[in-house]
Amino acid sequence: MIRMQVLRMNYVIGELGMSRSTIYERINPASKRYDATFPKPFELGLSASGWLEQDIDAWLKAKADNCG
């Protein structure tokens, strides 16, 4: 069985070194900083959302692989 870890915003901020507002801009199609490849968060409850750790890791790896 694959173990899935949900990451909350504060953890994602620390892992990526991005600000909260930058992360929100990356997931907002109306923003000039929108990144269609950036993982979308999903709802955990009425006021909670998170990302799957493997989605964040895959995005980081893809970015690193494109650096050269």
PyMOL Python script that loads the backbone (N, CA, C, O; Angstrom):
from pymol import cmd

cmd.read_pdbstr("""\
ATOM      1  N   MET A   1       0.838  -1.186   0.000  1.00  0.00           N
ATOM      2  CA  MET A   1       0.000   0.000   0.000  1.00  0.00           C
ATOM      3  C   MET A   1       0.884   1.252   0.000  1.00  0.00           C
ATOM      4  O   MET A   1       1.840   1.350   0.770  1.00  0.00           O
ATOM      5  N   ILE A   2       0.557   2.188  -0.860  1.00  0.00           N
ATOM      6  CA  ILE A   2       1.302   3.437  -0.940  1.00  0.00           C
ATOM      7  C   ILE A   2       0.779   4.390   0.126  1.00  0.00           C
ATOM      8  O   ILE A   2      -0.426   4.618   0.236  1.00  0.00           O
ATOM      9  N   ARG A   3       1.695   4.937   0.901  1.00  0.00           N
ATOM     10  CA  ARG A   3       1.333   5.901   1.940  1.00  0.00           C
ATOM     11  C   ARG A   3       1.319   7.294   1.322  1.00  0.00           C
ATOM     12  O   ARG A   3       2.300   7.723   0.713  1.00  0.00           O
ATOM     13  N   MET A   4       0.202   7.993   1.483  1.00  0.00           N
ATOM     14  CA  MET A   4       0.096   9.341   0.950  1.00  0.00           C
ATOM     15  C   MET A   4       0.159  10.332   2.098  1.00  0.00           C
ATOM     16  O   MET A   4      -0.536  10.186   3.104  1.00  0.00           O
ATOM     17  N   GLN A   5       0.999  11.338   1.932  1.00  0.00           N
ATOM     18  CA  GLN A   5       1.159  12.382   2.939  1.00  0.00           C
ATOM     19  C   GLN A   5       0.564  13.673   2.397  1.00  0.00           C
ATOM     20  O   GLN A   5       0.860  14.078   1.273  1.00  0.00           O
ATOM     21  N   VAL A   6      -0.271  14.314   3.196  1.00  0.00           N
ATOM     22  CA  VAL A   6      -0.857  15.593   2.821  1.00  0.00           C
ATOM     23  C   VAL A   6      -0.028  16.704   3.449  1.00  0.00           C
ATOM     24  O   VAL A   6       0.261  16.681   4.646  1.00  0.00           O
ATOM     25  N   LEU A   7       0.348  17.674   2.629  1.00  0.00           N
ATOM     26  CA  LEU A   7       1.129  18.812   3.100  1.00  0.00           C
ATOM     27  C   LEU A   7       0.233  20.038   3.174  1.00  0.00           C
ATOM     28  O   LEU A   7      -0.515  20.331   2.242  1.00  0.00           O
ATOM     29  N   ARG A   8       0.314  20.743   4.281  1.00  0.00           N
ATOM     30  CA  ARG A   8      -0.451  21.978   4.443  1.00  0.00           C
ATOM     31  C   ARG A   8       0.385  23.161   3.959  1.00  0.00           C
ATOM     32  O   ARG A   8       1.586  23.026   3.723  1.00  0.00           O
ATOM     33  N   MET A   9      -0.245  24.300   3.815  1.00  0.00           N
ATOM     34  CA  MET A   9       0.379  25.486   3.223  1.00  0.00           C
ATOM     35  C   MET A   9       1.708  25.854   3.883  1.00  0.00           C
ATOM     36  O   MET A   9       2.693  26.082   3.181  1.00  0.00           O
ATOM     37  N   ASN A  10       1.758  25.917   5.203  1.00  0.00           N
ATOM     38  CA  ASN A  10       2.997  26.338   5.857  1.00  0.00           C
ATOM     39  C   ASN A  10       4.161  25.415   5.524  1.00  0.00           C
ATOM     40  O   ASN A  10       5.294  25.875   5.383  1.00  0.00           O
ATOM     41  N   TYR A  11       3.899  24.129   5.400  1.00  0.00           N
ATOM     42  CA  TYR A  11       4.953  23.186   5.042  1.00  0.00           C
ATOM     43  C   TYR A  11       5.394  23.403   3.596  1.00  0.00           C
ATOM     44  O   TYR A  11       6.588  23.379   3.298  1.00  0.00           O
ATOM     45  N   VAL A  12       4.429  23.613   2.699  1.00  0.00           N
ATOM     46  CA  VAL A  12       4.743  23.840   1.285  1.00  0.00           C
ATOM     47  C   VAL A  12       5.564  25.125   1.132  1.00  0.00           C
ATOM     48  O   VAL A  12       6.503  25.166   0.337  1.00  0.00           O
ATOM     49  N   ILE A  13       5.221  26.157   1.877  1.00  0.00           N
ATOM     50  CA  ILE A  13       5.989  27.404   1.866  1.00  0.00           C
ATOM     51  C   ILE A  13       7.445  27.124   2.221  1.00  0.00           C
ATOM     52  O   ILE A  13       8.356  27.593   1.539  1.00  0.00           O
ATOM     53  N   GLY A  14       7.658  26.366   3.279  1.00  0.00           N
ATOM     54  CA  GLY A  14       9.016  26.040   3.708  1.00  0.00           C
ATOM     55  C   GLY A  14       9.767  25.174   2.718  1.00  0.00           C
ATOM     56  O   GLY A  14      10.955  25.388   2.478  1.00  0.00           O
ATOM     57  N   GLU A  15       9.084  24.199   2.145  1.00  0.00           N
ATOM     58  CA  GLU A  15       9.725  23.289   1.192  1.00  0.00           C
ATOM     59  C   GLU A  15      10.129  23.995  -0.100  1.00  0.00           C
ATOM     60  O   GLU A  15      11.202  23.733  -0.643  1.00  0.00           O
ATOM     61  N   LEU A  16       9.281  24.881  -0.587  1.00  0.00           N
ATOM     62  CA  LEU A  16       9.528  25.524  -1.874  1.00  0.00           C
ATOM     63  C   LEU A  16      10.283  26.840  -1.760  1.00  0.00           C
ATOM     64  O   LEU A  16      10.852  27.315  -2.743  1.00  0.00           O
ATOM     65  N   GLY A  17      10.293  27.433  -0.574  1.00  0.00           N
ATOM     66  CA  GLY A  17      10.937  28.729  -0.419  1.00  0.00           C
ATOM     67  C   GLY A  17      10.174  29.839  -1.121  1.00  0.00           C
ATOM     68  O   GLY A  17      10.757  30.844  -1.527  1.00  0.00           O
ATOM     69  N   MET A  18       8.866  29.653  -1.262  1.00  0.00           N
ATOM     70  CA  MET A  18       7.997  30.647  -1.892  1.00  0.00           C
ATOM     71  C   MET A  18       7.093  31.249  -0.827  1.00  0.00           C
ATOM     72  O   MET A  18       6.822  30.633   0.203  1.00  0.00           O
ATOM     73  N   SER A  19       6.636  32.458  -1.094  1.00  0.00           N
ATOM     74  CA  SER A  19       5.685  33.070  -0.179  1.00  0.00           C
ATOM     75  C   SER A  19       4.287  32.493  -0.420  1.00  0.00           C
ATOM     76  O   SER A  19       4.018  31.881  -1.454  1.00  0.00           O
ATOM     77  N   ARG A  20       3.422  32.703   0.545  1.00  0.00           N
ATOM     78  CA  ARG A  20       2.030  32.265   0.434  1.00  0.00           C
ATOM     79  C   ARG A  20       1.373  32.898  -0.798  1.00  0.00           C
ATOM     80  O   ARG A  20       0.676  32.222  -1.555  1.00  0.00           O
ATOM     81  N   SER A  21       1.604  34.201  -0.988  1.00  0.00           N
ATOM     82  CA  SER A  21       0.964  34.887  -2.117  1.00  0.00           C
ATOM     83  C   SER A  21       1.478  34.361  -3.458  1.00  0.00           C
ATOM     84  O   SER A  21       0.710  34.269  -4.415  1.00  0.00           O
ATOM     85  N   THR A  22       2.760  34.017  -3.539  1.00  0.00           N
ATOM     86  CA  THR A  22       3.300  33.460  -4.778  1.00  0.00           C
ATOM     87  C   THR A  22       2.668  32.110  -5.088  1.00  0.00           C
ATOM     88  O   THR A  22       2.342  31.823  -6.240  1.00  0.00           O
ATOM     89  N   ILE A  23       2.497  31.288  -4.070  1.00  0.00           N
ATOM     90  CA  ILE A  23       1.854  29.985  -4.279  1.00  0.00           C
ATOM     91  C   ILE A  23       0.428  30.179  -4.782  1.00  0.00           C
ATOM     92  O   ILE A  23      -0.001  29.503  -5.717  1.00  0.00           O
ATOM     93  N   TYR A  24      -0.312  31.106  -4.159  1.00  0.00           N
ATOM     94  CA  TYR A  24      -1.675  31.363  -4.620  1.00  0.00           C
ATOM     95  C   TYR A  24      -1.683  31.884  -6.062  1.00  0.00           C
ATOM     96  O   TYR A  24      -2.575  31.542  -6.838  1.00  0.00           O
ATOM     97  N   GLU A  25      -0.697  32.707  -6.420  1.00  0.00           N
ATOM     98  CA  GLU A  25      -0.629  33.198  -7.796  1.00  0.00           C
ATOM     99  C   GLU A  25      -0.317  32.071  -8.776  1.00  0.00           C
ATOM    100  O   GLU A  25      -0.823  32.072  -9.899  1.00  0.00           O
ATOM    101  N   ARG A  26       0.504  31.116  -8.369  1.00  0.00           N
ATOM    102  CA  ARG A  26       0.856  29.991  -9.244  1.00  0.00           C
ATOM    103  C   ARG A  26      -0.361  29.125  -9.572  1.00  0.00           C
ATOM    104  O   ARG A  26      -0.403  28.497 -10.630  1.00  0.00           O
ATOM    105  N   ILE A  27      -1.356  29.086  -8.673  1.00  0.00           N
ATOM    106  CA  ILE A  27      -2.533  28.243  -8.907  1.00  0.00           C
ATOM    107  C   ILE A  27      -3.739  29.024  -9.434  1.00  0.00           C
ATOM    108  O   ILE A  27      -4.805  28.449  -9.655  1.00  0.00           O
ATOM    109  N   ASN A  28      -3.569  30.332  -9.633  1.00  0.00           N
ATOM    110  CA  ASN A  28      -4.664  31.185 -10.097  1.00  0.00           C
ATOM    111  C   ASN A  28      -4.511  31.469 -11.597  1.00  0.00           C
ATOM    112  O   ASN A  28      -3.600  32.195 -11.993  1.00  0.00           O
ATOM    113  N   PRO A  29      -5.385  30.908 -12.430  1.00  0.00           N
ATOM    114  CA  PRO A  29      -5.266  31.118 -13.883  1.00  0.00           C
ATOM    115  C   PRO A  29      -5.337  32.583 -14.315  1.00  0.00           C
ATOM    116  O   PRO A  29      -4.871  32.921 -15.403  1.00  0.00           O
ATOM    117  N   ALA A  30      -5.905  33.452 -13.493  1.00  0.00           N
ATOM    118  CA  ALA A  30      -6.004  34.866 -13.842  1.00  0.00           C
ATOM    119  C   ALA A  30      -4.716  35.636 -13.536  1.00  0.00           C
ATOM    120  O   ALA A  30      -4.588  36.795 -13.930  1.00  0.00           O
ATOM    121  N   SER A  31      -3.780  35.022 -12.855  1.00  0.00           N
ATOM    122  CA  SER A  31      -2.536  35.686 -12.460  1.00  0.00           C
ATOM    123  C   SER A  31      -1.489  35.592 -13.564  1.00  0.00           C
ATOM    124  O   SER A  31      -1.437  34.609 -14.303  1.00  0.00           O
ATOM    125  N   LYS A  32      -0.655  36.625 -13.666  1.00  0.00           N
ATOM    126  CA  LYS A  32       0.442  36.582 -14.639  1.00  0.00           C
ATOM    127  C   LYS A  32       1.519  35.581 -14.210  1.00  0.00           C
ATOM    128  O   LYS A  32       2.347  35.183 -15.029  1.00  0.00           O
ATOM    129  N   ARG A  33       1.519  35.175 -12.952  1.00  0.00           N
ATOM    130  CA  ARG A  33       2.467  34.172 -12.444  1.00  0.00           C
ATOM    131  C   ARG A  33       1.893  32.754 -12.466  1.00  0.00           C
ATOM    132  O   ARG A  33       2.506  31.829 -11.933  1.00  0.00           O
ATOM    133  N   TYR A  34       0.739  32.584 -13.071  1.00  0.00           N
ATOM    134  CA  TYR A  34       0.093  31.268 -13.135  1.00  0.00           C
ATOM    135  C   TYR A  34       1.026  30.243 -13.755  1.00  0.00           C
ATOM    136  O   TYR A  34       1.694  30.513 -14.753  1.00  0.00           O
ATOM    137  N   ASP A  35       1.064  29.068 -13.153  1.00  0.00           N
ATOM    138  CA  ASP A  35       1.877  27.960 -13.661  1.00  0.00           C
ATOM    139  C   ASP A  35       0.972  26.735 -13.736  1.00  0.00           C
ATOM    140  O   ASP A  35       0.631  26.137 -12.715  1.00  0.00           O
ATOM    141  N   ALA A  36       0.589  26.371 -14.950  1.00  0.00           N
ATOM    142  CA  ALA A  36      -0.328  25.240 -15.137  1.00  0.00           C
ATOM    143  C   ALA A  36       0.258  23.931 -14.633  1.00  0.00           C
ATOM    144  O   ALA A  36      -0.479  22.979 -14.377  1.00  0.00           O
ATOM    145  N   THR A  37       1.583  23.873 -14.488  1.00  0.00           N
ATOM    146  CA  THR A  37       2.220  22.645 -14.003  1.00  0.00           C
ATOM    147  C   THR A  37       2.270  22.570 -12.483  1.00  0.00           C
ATOM    148  O   THR A  37       2.569  21.516 -11.922  1.00  0.00           O
ATOM    149  N   PHE A  38       1.978  23.683 -11.815  1.00  0.00           N
ATOM    150  CA  PHE A  38       2.049  23.692 -10.350  1.00  0.00           C
ATOM    151  C   PHE A  38       0.903  22.852  -9.781  1.00  0.00           C
ATOM    152  O   PHE A  38      -0.239  22.989 -10.219  1.00  0.00           O
ATOM    153  N   PRO A  39       1.197  21.990  -8.812  1.00  0.00           N
ATOM    154  CA  PRO A  39       0.141  21.129  -8.252  1.00  0.00           C
ATOM    155  C   PRO A  39      -0.997  21.938  -7.632  1.00  0.00           C
ATOM    156  O   PRO A  39      -0.776  22.955  -6.975  1.00  0.00           O
ATOM    157  N   LYS A  40      -2.199  21.465  -7.858  1.00  0.00           N
ATOM    158  CA  LYS A  40      -3.378  22.114  -7.288  1.00  0.00           C
ATOM    159  C   LYS A  40      -3.671  21.512  -5.913  1.00  0.00           C
ATOM    160  O   LYS A  40      -3.590  20.297  -5.734  1.00  0.00           O
ATOM    161  N   PRO A  41      -4.010  22.361  -4.950  1.00  0.00           N
ATOM    162  CA  PRO A  41      -4.408  21.820  -3.651  1.00  0.00           C
ATOM    163  C   PRO A  41      -5.801  21.207  -3.751  1.00  0.00           C
ATOM    164  O   PRO A  41      -6.548  21.482  -4.691  1.00  0.00           O
ATOM    165  N   PHE A  42      -6.134  20.384  -2.785  1.00  0.00           N
ATOM    166  CA  PHE A  42      -7.478  19.814  -2.740  1.00  0.00           C
ATOM    167  C   PHE A  42      -8.061  20.058  -1.354  1.00  0.00           C
ATOM    168  O   PHE A  42      -7.329  20.233  -0.380  1.00  0.00           O
ATOM    169  N   GLU A  43      -9.382  20.066  -1.282  1.00  0.00           N
ATOM    170  CA  GLU A  43     -10.072  20.357  -0.026  1.00  0.00           C
ATOM    171  C   GLU A  43     -10.000  19.178   0.927  1.00  0.00           C
ATOM    172  O   GLU A  43     -10.229  18.030   0.546  1.00  0.00           O
ATOM    173  N   LEU A  44      -9.679  19.487   2.172  1.00  0.00           N
ATOM    174  CA  LEU A  44      -9.681  18.491   3.240  1.00  0.00           C
ATOM    175  C   LEU A  44     -10.918  18.642   4.111  1.00  0.00           C
ATOM    176  O   LEU A  44     -11.313  17.713   4.816  1.00  0.00           O
ATOM    177  N   GLY A  45     -11.514  19.804   4.057  1.00  0.00           N
ATOM    178  CA  GLY A  45     -12.688  20.107   4.865  1.00  0.00           C
ATOM    179  C   GLY A  45     -13.227  21.461   4.441  1.00  0.00           C
ATOM    180  O   GLY A  45     -12.875  21.970   3.377  1.00  0.00           O
ATOM    181  N   LEU A  46     -14.070  22.037   5.264  1.00  0.00           N
ATOM    182  CA  LEU A  46     -14.689  23.316   4.915  1.00  0.00           C
ATOM    183  C   LEU A  46     -13.677  24.440   4.751  1.00  0.00           C
ATOM    184  O   LEU A  46     -13.822  25.277   3.860  1.00  0.00           O
ATOM    185  N   SER A  47     -12.660  24.471   5.593  1.00  0.00           N
ATOM    186  CA  SER A  47     -11.692  25.566   5.517  1.00  0.00           C
ATOM    187  C   SER A  47     -10.252  25.073   5.491  1.00  0.00           C
ATOM    188  O   SER A  47      -9.335  25.812   5.848  1.00  0.00           O
ATOM    189  N   ALA A  48     -10.051  23.845   5.075  1.00  0.00           N
ATOM    190  CA  ALA A  48      -8.698  23.285   5.036  1.00  0.00           C
ATOM    191  C   ALA A  48      -8.421  22.672   3.668  1.00  0.00           C
ATOM    192  O   ALA A  48      -9.276  22.018   3.072  1.00  0.00           O
ATOM    193  N   SER A  49      -7.217  22.900   3.194  1.00  0.00           N
ATOM    194  CA  SER A  49      -6.791  22.282   1.938  1.00  0.00           C
ATOM    195  C   SER A  49      -5.335  21.863   2.069  1.00  0.00           C
ATOM    196  O   SER A  49      -4.635  22.268   2.997  1.00  0.00           O
ATOM    197  N   GLY A  50      -4.899  21.052   1.132  1.00  0.00           N
ATOM    198  CA  GLY A  50      -3.523  20.581   1.173  1.00  0.00           C
ATOM    199  C   GLY A  50      -3.102  20.015  -0.164  1.00  0.00           C
ATOM    200  O   GLY A  50      -3.901  19.916  -1.096  1.00  0.00           O
ATOM    201  N   TRP A  51      -1.838  19.646  -0.244  1.00  0.00           N
ATOM    202  CA  TRP A  51      -1.248  19.063  -1.440  1.00  0.00           C
ATOM    203  C   TRP A  51      -0.731  17.681  -1.101  1.00  0.00           C
ATOM    204  O   TRP A  51      -0.332  17.430   0.036  1.00  0.00           O
ATOM    205  N   LEU A  52      -0.732  16.793  -2.062  1.00  0.00           N
ATOM    206  CA  LEU A  52      -0.083  15.506  -1.863  1.00  0.00           C
ATOM    207  C   LEU A  52       1.424  15.709  -1.977  1.00  0.00           C
ATOM    208  O   LEU A  52       1.908  16.382  -2.887  1.00  0.00           O
ATOM    209  N   GLU A  53       2.150  15.119  -1.041  1.00  0.00           N
ATOM    210  CA  GLU A  53       3.601  15.270  -1.021  1.00  0.00           C
ATOM    211  C   GLU A  53       4.222  14.835  -2.348  1.00  0.00           C
ATOM    212  O   GLU A  53       5.137  15.490  -2.848  1.00  0.00           O
ATOM    213  N   GLN A  54       3.733  13.738  -2.917  1.00  0.00           N
ATOM    214  CA  GLN A  54       4.322  13.259  -4.166  1.00  0.00           C
ATOM    215  C   GLN A  54       4.084  14.221  -5.324  1.00  0.00           C
ATOM    216  O   GLN A  54       4.887  14.264  -6.256  1.00  0.00           O
ATOM    217  N   ASP A  55       2.996  14.996  -5.288  1.00  0.00           N
ATOM    218  CA  ASP A  55       2.755  15.996  -6.334  1.00  0.00           C
ATOM    219  C   ASP A  55       3.758  17.145  -6.233  1.00  0.00           C
ATOM    220  O   ASP A  55       4.291  17.601  -7.245  1.00  0.00           O
ATOM    221  N   ILE A  56       4.011  17.609  -5.013  1.00  0.00           N
ATOM    222  CA  ILE A  56       4.997  18.673  -4.794  1.00  0.00           C
ATOM    223  C   ILE A  56       6.386  18.177  -5.185  1.00  0.00           C
ATOM    224  O   ILE A  56       7.134  18.886  -5.858  1.00  0.00           O
ATOM    225  N   ASP A  57       6.732  16.962  -4.764  1.00  0.00           N
ATOM    226  CA  ASP A  57       8.044  16.389  -5.094  1.00  0.00           C
ATOM    227  C   ASP A  57       8.234  16.244  -6.604  1.00  0.00           C
ATOM    228  O   ASP A  57       9.308  16.542  -7.127  1.00  0.00           O
ATOM    229  N   ALA A  58       7.197  15.789  -7.303  1.00  0.00           N
ATOM    230  CA  ALA A  58       7.283  15.612  -8.757  1.00  0.00           C
ATOM    231  C   ALA A  58       7.456  16.956  -9.457  1.00  0.00           C
ATOM    232  O   ALA A  58       8.214  17.057 -10.421  1.00  0.00           O
ATOM    233  N   TRP A  59       6.762  17.985  -8.983  1.00  0.00           N
ATOM    234  CA  TRP A  59       6.889  19.317  -9.569  1.00  0.00           C
ATOM    235  C   TRP A  59       8.308  19.845  -9.377  1.00  0.00           C
ATOM    236  O   TRP A  59       8.904  20.385 -10.309  1.00  0.00           O
ATOM    237  N   LEU A  60       8.850  19.688  -8.159  1.00  0.00           N
ATOM    238  CA  LEU A  60      10.221  20.127  -7.890  1.00  0.00           C
ATOM    239  C   LEU A  60      11.223  19.390  -8.772  1.00  0.00           C
ATOM    240  O   LEU A  60      12.150  19.997  -9.308  1.00  0.00           O
ATOM    241  N   LYS A  61      11.038  18.092  -8.919  1.00  0.00           N
ATOM    242  CA  LYS A  61      11.951  17.298  -9.744  1.00  0.00           C
ATOM    243  C   LYS A  61      11.895  17.751 -11.195  1.00  0.00           C
ATOM    244  O   LYS A  61      12.933  17.865 -11.848  1.00  0.00           O
ATOM    245  N   ALA A  62      10.697  18.009 -11.705  1.00  0.00           N
ATOM    246  CA  ALA A  62      10.555  18.478 -13.083  1.00  0.00           C
ATOM    247  C   ALA A  62      11.250  19.825 -13.275  1.00  0.00           C
ATOM    248  O   ALA A  62      11.898  20.049 -14.298  1.00  0.00           O
ATOM    249  N   LYS A  63      11.118  20.711 -12.307  1.00  0.00           N
ATOM    250  CA  LYS A  63      11.791  22.014 -12.384  1.00  0.00           C
ATOM    251  C   LYS A  63      13.300  21.834 -12.368  1.00  0.00           C
ATOM    252  O   LYS A  63      14.009  22.474 -13.145  1.00  0.00           O
ATOM    253  N   ALA A  64      13.796  20.973 -11.493  1.00  0.00           N
ATOM    254  CA  ALA A  64      15.239  20.723 -11.400  1.00  0.00           C
ATOM    255  C   ALA A  64      15.764  20.080 -12.681  1.00  0.00           C
ATOM    256  O   ALA A  64      16.852  20.420 -13.145  1.00  0.00           O
ATOM    257  N   ASP A  65      15.001  19.158 -13.250  1.00  0.00           N
ATOM    258  CA  ASP A  65      15.420  18.483 -14.482  1.00  0.00           C
ATOM    259  C   ASP A  65      15.502  19.448 -15.663  1.00  0.00           C
ATOM    260  O   ASP A  65      16.289  19.238 -16.586  1.00  0.00           O
ATOM    261  N   ASN A  66      14.686  20.510 -15.634  1.00  0.00           N
ATOM    262  CA  ASN A  66      14.674  21.487 -16.727  1.00  0.00           C
ATOM    263  C   ASN A  66      15.762  22.547 -16.591  1.00  0.00           C
ATOM    264  O   ASN A  66      15.928  23.384 -17.479  1.00  0.00           O
ATOM    265  N   CYS A  67      16.497  22.517 -15.492  1.00  0.00           N
ATOM    266  CA  CYS A  67      17.533  23.533 -15.258  1.00  0.00           C
ATOM    267  C   CYS A  67      18.815  23.268 -16.027  1.00  0.00           C
ATOM    268  O   CYS A  67      19.700  24.123 -16.064  1.00  0.00           O
ATOM    269  N   GLY A  68      18.925  22.149 -16.616  1.00  0.00           N
ATOM    270  CA  GLY A  68      20.128  21.948 -17.395  1.00  0.00           C
ATOM    271  C   GLY A  68      20.655  20.602 -17.307  1.00  0.00           C
ATOM    272  O   GLY A  68      21.676  20.298 -17.923  1.00  0.00           O
TER     273      GLY A  68
END
""", "prot")
cmd.dss("prot")
cmd.show_as("cartoon", "prot")
cmd.util.cbc("prot")
cmd.orient("prot")
